[in-house]
Amino acid sequence: MRMSRFGLSLAPPAGWEARIYRREPATEHEVTHPVVHACTRALPAQRGDFGSGVVDLLGPQDVFVSLVEFGTDVADQGLFEVQGRPTLRPSQFRLNGLQRSLPDVSAAQHFYSEGGRAFCLLVVLGAHSRRMALVPRAEAMVGTMQVTSATALRRQGAMP
């Protein structure tokens, strides 16, 4: 079943749980952006944008995907100059890919722009030793994601 919010949509494959959300700002001046979380196990209610509270629960068969938007003001430049969502490959995953290393857990992180919007895609594998089997599962999930361009969202009145 396809889900859509904030100009992001995805159709999680069987066995995946997914959410598209936007945190409430902590202060009146904070700007928050949409986040997608998808996982092959149940997503806990409390979790950080980049998977804190989730990645330490992954088993050797599990995959976690986080797509965090950074907005239009940084799109297409610097860290976000790369255009289009990357194709995932087993060689991209590193055991030291997380802020806090976990035994045999690996991750790949990609910064890019799509449709005038800037994103960070983080994919975490529950077992680095199983990356040849897990990366196709991650790619099947990521491949369902679609982004509505910033221009189209402005026309719809869905983006400032």
WOVEN-V777159 format. One record per residue. RES is the residue in three letters. SS is DSSP state (hx for helix, st for strand, lp for the rest). OMEGA is omega as a letter, one per 40 degrees, with the letter a starting at -180 (none if undefined). D_CENTER is the distance of its C-alpha to the mean C-alpha in whole Angstrom. Layout:
# WOVEN-V777159
RES:SS:OMEGA:D_CENTER
RES:SS:OMEGA:D_CENTER
This chain:
# WOVEN-V777159
MET:lp:a:18
ARG:st:i:16
MET:st:a:15
SER:st:i:14
ARG:st:i:14
PHE:lp:i:14
GLY:lp:i:14
LEU:st:i:11
SER:st:i:12
LEU:st:i:11
ALA:st:a:14
PRO:lp:i:13
PRO:lp:i:15
ALA:lp:i:18
GLY:lp:i:17
TRP:lp:i:14
GLU:st:a:13
ALA:st:i:10
ARG:st:i:10
ILE:st:a:10
TYR:st:i:12
ARG:lp:a:13
ARG:lp:i:15
GLU:lp:i:18
PRO:lp:i:20
ALA:lp:i:22
THR:lp:a:24
GLU:lp:a:26
HIS:lp:a:25
GLU:lp:i:21
VAL:lp:i:18
THR:lp:a:15
HIS:lp:a:12
PRO:lp:i:10
VAL:st:i:7
VAL:st:i:5
HIS:st:i:6
ALA:st:a:8
CYS:st:i:10
THR:lp:i:14
ARG:lp:a:15
ALA:lp:i:16
LEU:lp:i:14
PRO:lp:a:16
ALA:lp:a:17
GLN:lp:i:16
ARG:lp:i:13
GLY:lp:a:12
ASP:lp:a:9
PHE:lp:i:8
GLY:lp:i:9
SER:lp:a:13
GLY:lp:i:15
VAL:lp:a:13
VAL:hx:i:13
ASP:hx:i:17
LEU:hx:a:17
LEU:lp:i:16
GLY:lp:a:19
PRO:lp:i:20
GLN:lp:a:18
ASP:lp:i:15
VAL:st:i:11
PHE:st:i:8
VAL:st:i:5
SER:st:i:2
LEU:st:a:2
VAL:st:i:5
GLU:st:i:9
PHE:st:i:12
GLY:st:a:14
THR:lp:a:17
ASP:lp:i:19
VAL:lp:a:17
ALA:lp:i:16
ASP:lp:a:18
GLN:lp:i:19
GLY:hx:a:19
LEU:hx:a:16
PHE:hx:a:15
GLU:lp:i:18
VAL:lp:a:16
GLN:st:i:16
GLY:lp:i:14
ARG:lp:a:11
PRO:lp:i:12
THR:lp:a:13
LEU:lp:i:12
ARG:lp:i:16
PRO:hx:a:17
SER:hx:a:19
GLN:hx:a:15
PHE:lp:a:15
ARG:st:i:17
LEU:lp:i:18
ASN:lp:a:18
GLY:lp:i:14
LEU:lp:i:14
GLN:lp:i:16
ARG:lp:a:18
SER:lp:i:19
LEU:lp:a:19
PRO:lp:i:22
ASP:lp:i:21
VAL:lp:i:17
SER:st:a:15
ALA:st:i:12
ALA:st:a:11
GLN:st:a:9
HIS:st:i:9
PHE:st:a:10
TYR:st:i:12
SER:st:i:13
GLU:st:i:13
GLY:lp:a:16
GLY:lp:i:17
ARG:st:a:14
ALA:st:a:12
PHE:st:i:8
CYS:st:i:7
LEU:st:i:4
LEU:st:i:5
VAL:st:a:7
VAL:st:i:10
LEU:st:a:13
GLY:lp:i:16
ALA:lp:i:18
HIS:hx:a:19
SER:hx:i:22
ARG:hx:a:20
ARG:hx:i:18
MET:hx:i:20
ALA:hx:a:19
LEU:hx:a:16
VAL:hx:i:14
PRO:hx:i:16
ARG:hx:i:14
ALA:hx:a:11
GLU:hx:i:12
ALA:hx:i:13
MET:hx:a:10
VAL:hx:a:8
GLY:lp:i:12
THR:lp:a:12
MET:lp:i:10
GLN:st:a:12
VAL:st:i:12
THR:lp:a:16
SER:lp:i:17
ALA:hx:i:18
THR:hx:i:22
ALA:hx:i:21
LEU:hx:i:20
ARG:hx:i:23
ARG:hx:a:25
GLN:lp:a:24
GLY:lp:a:24
ALA:lp:i:21
MET:lp:i:20
PRO:lp:none:23
